[in-house]
């Protein structure tokens, strides 16, 4: 990342070679259309090149930053595709900085790819303990990028019900993971 910040194109190429398969998998889960997923992946690396100064070298968690950037860009693309062009917010640098570029709190634990892989079985086990409704609202929020209001409309239930389901699911996940 430091070399990319010096606009070393070989460093960006190395980052692409190392992380593009993983990022593509995340993006494809959110945007299943292959062409759209490939376009989003390219846009993610353009953002990295243009906005490397937004990467917090003090926290320095490349893995988390890249995964979150890819997820944010994929979800934003889905939301824009779903909304009428007249209601989509203008996409400019300010929008990208606020909604696409990840920001993390200073006290956040670092997570690398190896650690993430080692946690996968525990997370899957914790997810399996959630109710179908909890899994579904989390899926709609995380992978399909629906807001609480949009989930309520889609499921034809009150917003508070959706908010409670999401919060209960997140708390249950946390509790299950702490037990593990």
Phi, psi and omega in degrees: 000324178295322179291323176296323179296342175264012180059043174272107184295332177294325178293320177295320178298318178295317178298317178299312181298324183283319190250345185300322178298318179294313181296321178298321179298316178297312182297317182295328177295326182272316181242088188295341178292123186301315181298316179296316180299317179296319179296317179297317179301315178298318179297324178300315181287332172294317178299316179303313181297315184283329189242027181301334179294345178276348177287129182274102181292341177289320176280314170063027180265090184299312183304306181299318182296315181293315180298315181293319177300312180297316179297313180301316181293318180294315179296318179299319179298316177299315180299318180294322178293325180286324186275153175295145184302333180287337181261351180288135179290143180300131182265110176222187182300319179297317177298313181299317179298322185277317188258338187253314182290125180290144171230136182236152176287149182300329183274007183290138178291145176282142180224122177255174184300316182297317179295318179300316178297322181291333180276345185307311180299322180293320180292318178298319179296317179296318178297323182294340180277349178285156175289163178300321180296316179298316178299318183294315181293325176294320178298314179299319182286311188278312186269331181256353173072023178284143173280169177302316179298317181292323177295317178300316178296315182298319183268353180058048177229161180297149180303318181299325178296315179296314180302316179295319179297316180295313181295319178297317179298315180294319178294320178296316177302311179303312182297317179297318182291324178295320178297324180290000000 
